[in-house]
Amino acid sequence: MVKENMSKVQKLTVSAMVMALYVVVLYFTQSFSFGAYQIRIATALYALAYLFPFLVLPLGFANFIANFLFGGLGLLDWFGGCFVGIIVTAIIVLIRRKGWSRWLMILPIILVPGLGVPSYLSYLLHVPYSVLATSLCIGQSVPAVCGVVLVNVLQRALYPKATKA
């Protein structure tokens, strides 16, 4: 399924490219990626951990960098976003290792940020947790579906023989 024999240099290169892509996507979508109501399209890239499990930490760090550059809410948001990114991608790797359906990736991409981020954003923005959790879960549904579609398309393109079997 996944090219397991990538060299360290290849993994580092892919990690850097995905981190850069995360930051660039967030830059162009920042008008609706931050605040009480957000659709963070960049989190669709979390699904790439299904194909490339080594992306767990890089995607968390990409979230840290993006929140640092564009978020403006300080240390709690920087580290909170990093932690949430690592948790989401680690769950996605678990889904892959267990052989569960790729469509299950939708759940961590929606629920971990949707329920985790409001735990500190409600304090920072002075908005009730339930309001933030509801809006973030709704907003995360778009990138969650996009992430699964992205993985399906990439899998067919990168590994056509494995997909036909």
Residue pairs with C-beta under 8 A, 6 or more apart in sequence:
1 51
1 155
1 159
1 162
2 51
2 52
2 53
2 159
3 158
3 159
6 14
6 54
11 52
11 54
14 52
14 54
14 55
15 54
15 55
15 58
16 58
18 45
18 48
18 52
18 55
18 58
18 59
18 62
19 58
19 59
19 61
19 62
19 65
21 45
22 42
22 45
22 59
22 62
22 63
22 65
22 66
23 42
23 62
23 65
23 66
23 69
25 41
25 42
25 45
26 33
26 40
26 41
26 42
26 66
26 70
27 66
27 69
27 70
29 39
29 40
29 41
29 42
30 70
32 38
32 39
33 39
33 40
33 41
33 42
33 70
34 70
34 71
34 72
35 125
36 121
36 125
36 127
36 131
36 132
36 135
37 135
37 139
38 135
38 136
38 139
39 139
39 140
39 142
39 143
40 113
40 139
40 140
40 143
41 142
41 143
41 146
42 62
42 66
42 143
43 85
43 88
43 109
43 113
43 140
43 143
43 144
43 147
44 109
44 143
44 144
44 146
44 147
44 150
45 59
45 62
45 147
45 150
46 59
46 85
46 88
46 89
46 92
46 105
46 108
46 109
46 143
46 147
47 92
47 105
47 109
47 147
47 148
47 150
47 151
48 55
48 59
48 147
48 150
48 151
48 154
49 55
49 56
49 59
49 89
49 90
49 92
49 93
49 96
50 92
50 93
50 95
50 96
50 102
50 105
50 151
51 151
51 154
51 155
51 158
53 93
53 96
55 89
56 86
56 89
56 90
56 93
57 86
59 85
59 86
59 88
59 89
60 82
60 83
60 84
60 85
60 86
60 89
61 82
61 85
62 85
63 81
63 82
63 84
63 85
64 78
64 79
64 81
64 82
64 85
66 81
67 73
67 77
67 78
67 81
67 82
68 78
71 77
71 78
71 81
73 121
73 124
74 124
76 120
76 123
76 124
77 120
77 121
77 124
80 116
80 117
80 119
80 120
81 117
83 116
84 112
84 113
84 116
84 117
87 108
87 112
87 116
88 108
88 109
88 112
88 113
91 108
91 112
92 105
92 108
92 109
95 101
95 102
95 104
95 105
95 108
102 148
102 151
102 152
103 148
105 144
105 147
105 148
105 151
106 141
106 144
106 145
106 147
106 148
107 144
109 140
109 143
109 144
109 147
110 137
110 140
110 141
110 144
111 137
113 136
113 140
114 133
114 136
114 137
114 139
114 140
115 133
115 136
115 137
117 132
117 136
118 129
118 132
118 133
118 136
119 129
121 127
121 132
122 128
122 129
122 132
125 132
155 162
155 163
156 163
